[in-house]
Amino acid sequence: MTQKERMLAGKLYRVDDQLAAEMRQTRELLHQFNQSLDAAQRQNLLRKLLGGMGENAYIEPPFRCDYGANIYVGKNFYANFECIILDQCPIRIGDNVFFGPRMSLYSAGHPIDAAVRSTGLEFGKPITIGSDVWVGGDTVILGGVTIGSNVVIGAGSVVTKDIPSDCIAVGNPCRVLRAITDEDRAYWRAAAEEWLP
């Protein structure tokens, strides 16, 4: 296996010339993206950068990632300022997902053993986020985590384990606080109807 194949498979790997070149190319695209004031140009750069991007997906600059090609976002995805995605393994994000500012997804990991870690070996684990998810600002989601659909993650959370669908989860480490109920839906739909003309 190549080092890239090992990385994508979640095995120990070391950044070689191929991976270093891919990261340099990503840095160049990110620099253009983060410096541009033209929204259409930024969208074109995102299409080149990401592995897949649904309709109406939008990321506020500045944005940082390692490779970009391992990030797949659905339609109506929105990431606020200072989003960081370390995408050593695939990161899949569903439709209608909103990220608050300074959101971080870290698929990258390093060995616990210091002697192995100091050799430069690292690994990754994939991250999956369902649809209709809102993640509050300053949240960190670690590799190997799956978040279901219709979920709210409270600001400042550190998500180290899977979160099921249809709930509100908060904290460090992040834990389910409660289910999202019919009463929640009724309250917010009534508030929206009052607001709408």
HUVENZI-V113626 format. One line per field, one symbol per residue. phi: phi as a letter, one per 30 degrees, with the letter a starting at -180 (. if undefined). psi: psi as a letter, one per 20 degrees, with the letter a starting at -180 (. if undefined). burial: 1 if it has 24 or more other C-alpha atoms within 12 Angstrom, else 0. Layout:
BEGIN
phi = ???
psi = ???
burial = ???
END
This chain:
BEGIN
phi = .dddddeddicdabdcddddddddddedddddddcdccdddddddddddddabdeidbbdddbbadbidccbcddhdbbdeidbbccdbebcbddhcccddhdbccddbbedddddeddjdbabbdbbbdchcccdehcccceicccdchbccdeidbccbebddibcbbjbddbddaddcddeddedddddddddd
psi = qrhgggghijrprpoagghhghhggghgghggghipiohggggghhhhgqhqorqkqpppqqqqrghgijpoqaqkqppaqkppoomhrpoppaqlppprqkpppniqrqqhphgghiijqrrrqrppparlpppqqkqpprqiqppaqlqppqqjqooirqprrlrpqrroqpqpgrqprhhgggghhghhhhhq.
burial = 00010011011111100010001001001101110000000110111111111100111111111111111111011111011111111111111111111111111111000000000011111111111111111111111111111111111111111111111111100111000100000000000000000
END
